[in-house]
């Protein structure tokens, strides 16, 4: 008879996600994981598999949460332009106040693992495409409401905003001067009215 697990898998996975998000895949040891998750190695292996499988589960949990957050952030604003403004400016504000600067777990993974691991290349690309779809839906809402120009290429604009988001998030790792970032975000947002 299989013994029931004596720990909360979701809490343990959340702890692993936070640790991987802080340190990345390579810098996180199994000892770090057992300490943060509050469980022993055999329990990790039984519940999640090896370190890479645990990382994948943590990344999938993050991308689900992140996509829901982005969708809600954009939908909870009646103005499409102001929704994007709040989203981009919120990213900047969080990155400057948070210490250490963690950035986006998915983008961190794209930089650390995607060039060397096809599975993570695919997973991070899927998240980029999902964000692009959310952005496109939002832009199309703005076109229908008349806030954005008729004839705007919603798909291309959405993809450009995702590309801008990724570049912004990666650049924030080096803590550029705030005015540099604020000016760049202003120009990114002009794409919504000039496209």
C-alpha positions as CSV (number, residue, x, y, z in Angstrom):
1,X,0.0,0.0,0.0
2,X,1.3,3.4,-0.9
3,X,1.9,5.8,2.0
4,X,0.2,9.2,1.7
5,X,2.6,12.1,1.2
6,X,3.3,13.9,4.4
7,X,3.8,17.3,2.8
8,X,1.8,19.8,0.7
9,X,3.0,19.3,-2.9
10,X,1.8,22.7,-4.0
11,X,3.6,24.5,-1.1
12,X,6.7,22.5,-1.8
13,X,6.5,23.3,-5.5
14,X,6.0,27.0,-4.8
15,X,9.1,27.0,-2.5
16,X,11.1,25.4,-5.3
17,X,9.7,27.9,-7.8
18,X,10.8,30.8,-5.6
19,X,14.3,29.4,-5.1
20,X,14.8,28.6,-8.8
21,X,13.5,32.1,-9.6
22,X,16.0,33.7,-7.3
23,X,19.1,31.5,-8.2
24,X,18.4,29.9,-11.6
25,X,18.7,26.3,-12.4
26,X,22.5,25.7,-12.3
27,X,23.1,27.7,-9.1
28,X,20.4,25.9,-7.2
29,X,21.6,22.7,-5.5
30,X,19.6,19.8,-4.2
31,X,20.6,20.8,-0.7
32,X,19.2,24.3,-1.3
33,X,16.0,22.6,-2.5
34,X,15.6,20.3,0.4
35,X,16.2,23.1,2.8
36,X,13.8,25.5,1.1
37,X,11.1,22.9,0.4
38,X,11.3,21.4,3.9
39,X,11.5,17.8,2.5
40,X,14.2,15.2,1.9
41,X,15.6,14.2,-1.5
42,X,13.7,10.9,-1.7
43,X,10.4,12.9,-1.3
44,X,11.5,15.3,-4.0
45,X,12.3,12.4,-6.4
46,X,9.1,10.6,-5.6
47,X,6.9,13.7,-6.0
48,X,8.6,15.6,-8.8
49,X,11.4,13.5,-10.4
50,X,14.9,14.8,-10.8
51,X,16.1,18.4,-10.5
52,X,15.3,19.2,-14.1
53,X,11.8,17.8,-13.9
54,X,11.2,19.8,-10.7
55,X,12.4,22.9,-12.5
56,X,10.1,22.2,-15.3
57,X,7.1,21.9,-12.9
58,X,8.1,25.1,-11.2
59,X,8.4,26.9,-14.6
60,X,5.0,25.7,-15.7
61,X,3.5,26.8,-12.4
62,X,5.1,30.2,-12.9
63,X,3.9,30.6,-16.5
64,X,0.3,29.8,-15.6
65,X,0.4,32.4,-12.8
66,X,2.2,35.0,-14.9
67,X,-0.2,34.6,-17.9
68,X,-3.3,35.0,-15.6
69,X,-1.7,38.0,-13.9
70,X,-1.0,39.7,-17.3
71,X,-4.5,39.0,-18.6
72,X,-6.1,40.4,-15.5
73,X,-3.8,43.5,-15.5
74,X,-4.8,44.3,-19.0
75,X,-8.5,43.4,-18.8
76,X,-9.0,45.3,-15.6
77,X,-8.5,48.7,-17.3
78,X,-11.1,50.1,-19.6
79,X,-8.4,51.9,-21.6
80,X,-6.2,49.6,-23.6
81,X,-3.4,52.2,-23.7
82,X,-3.6,52.8,-19.9
83,X,-3.7,49.1,-19.3
84,X,-0.4,48.6,-21.2
85,X,1.0,51.7,-19.5
86,X,0.1,50.3,-16.0
87,X,1.6,46.9,-17.0
88,X,4.9,48.2,-18.3
89,X,5.4,50.9,-15.7
90,X,4.5,48.3,-13.0
91,X,7.3,46.0,-14.2
92,X,9.8,48.9,-14.0
93,X,8.6,49.9,-10.5
94,X,8.8,46.3,-9.2
95,X,12.3,45.8,-10.6
96,X,13.6,49.0,-9.0
97,X,12.1,48.3,-5.6
98,X,12.8,44.6,-5.4
99,X,16.0,43.4,-4.0
100,X,17.5,41.2,-5.3
101,X,16.3,41.9,-8.8
102,X,14.7,38.6,-9.9
103,X,13.2,39.6,-13.2
104,X,10.8,37.2,-14.9
105,X,11.4,33.5,-14.1
106,X,10.5,32.5,-17.7
107,X,12.8,35.1,-19.3
108,X,15.6,34.1,-16.9
109,X,15.1,30.5,-18.1
110,X,15.1,31.6,-21.7
111,X,18.5,33.2,-21.2
112,X,20.0,30.5,-19.0
113,X,18.7,27.2,-20.4
114,X,16.9,27.7,-23.8
115,X,20.1,28.1,-25.8
116,X,21.2,24.6,-24.6
117,X,18.1,22.7,-23.9
118,X,15.3,22.2,-26.5
119,X,12.6,21.5,-23.9
120,X,13.2,24.9,-22.3
121,X,13.5,26.6,-25.7
122,X,10.0,25.3,-26.5
123,X,8.5,26.0,-23.1
124,X,9.8,29.6,-23.0
125,X,8.7,30.1,-26.6
126,X,5.2,28.8,-25.8
127,X,5.0,31.4,-23.0
128,X,6.1,34.2,-25.4
129,X,3.4,33.1,-27.8
130,X,0.8,33.0,-25.1
131,X,1.7,36.5,-23.9
132,X,1.5,37.6,-27.6
133,X,-2.0,36.2,-27.8
134,X,-3.1,38.1,-24.7
135,X,-1.6,41.3,-26.0
136,X,-3.3,40.8,-29.4
137,X,-6.7,40.2,-27.8
138,X,-6.2,43.4,-25.8
139,X,-5.1,45.4,-28.9
140,X,-8.1,44.0,-30.9
141,X,-10.4,45.2,-28.0
142,X,-8.8,48.7,-28.4
143,X,-9.4,48.6,-32.2
144,X,-13.1,47.6,-31.7
145,X,-13.6,50.4,-29.1
146,X,-12.1,53.0,-31.4
147,X,-9.2,53.7,-28.9
148,X,-6.7,52.3,-31.4
149,X,-6.5,52.9,-35.1
150,X,-8.6,50.8,-37.5
151,X,-6.1,48.9,-39.7
152,X,-3.6,48.4,-36.8
153,X,-1.8,45.0,-37.3
154,X,-2.8,43.6,-33.9
155,X,-0.7,40.5,-34.2
156,X,2.5,42.3,-35.3
157,X,2.1,45.0,-32.6
158,X,1.5,42.4,-30.0
159,X,4.6,40.5,-31.0
160,X,6.6,43.8,-30.9
161,X,5.4,44.5,-27.4
162,X,6.4,41.1,-26.2
163,X,9.8,41.6,-27.8
164,X,10.0,44.9,-26.0
165,X,8.9,43.4,-22.7
166,X,11.6,40.7,-22.9
167,X,14.3,43.2,-23.8
168,X,13.2,45.5,-21.0
169,X,13.2,42.7,-18.4
170,X,16.6,41.4,-19.4
171,X,18.1,45.0,-19.4
172,X,16.7,45.6,-15.9
173,X,19.2,43.0,-14.6
174,X,21.9,45.6,-15.0
175,X,20.0,48.3,-13.1
176,X,20.2,51.0,-15.8
177,X,19.5,54.6,-14.9
178,X,15.7,55.0,-14.2
179,X,15.4,57.8,-16.8
180,X,16.8,55.5,-19.5
181,X,14.1,52.9,-18.7
182,X,11.3,55.4,-18.3
183,X,12.1,57.1,-21.6
184,X,12.2,53.7,-23.4
185,X,8.9,52.7,-21.9
186,X,7.3,55.9,-23.1
187,X,8.5,55.2,-26.7
188,X,7.3,51.6,-26.5
189,X,3.9,52.8,-25.5
190,X,3.7,55.2,-28.5
191,X,3.6,52.1,-30.7
192,X,0.0,51.7,-29.6
193,X,-1.0,55.0,-31.0
194,X,1.2,55.2,-34.1
195,X,0.8,51.7,-35.5
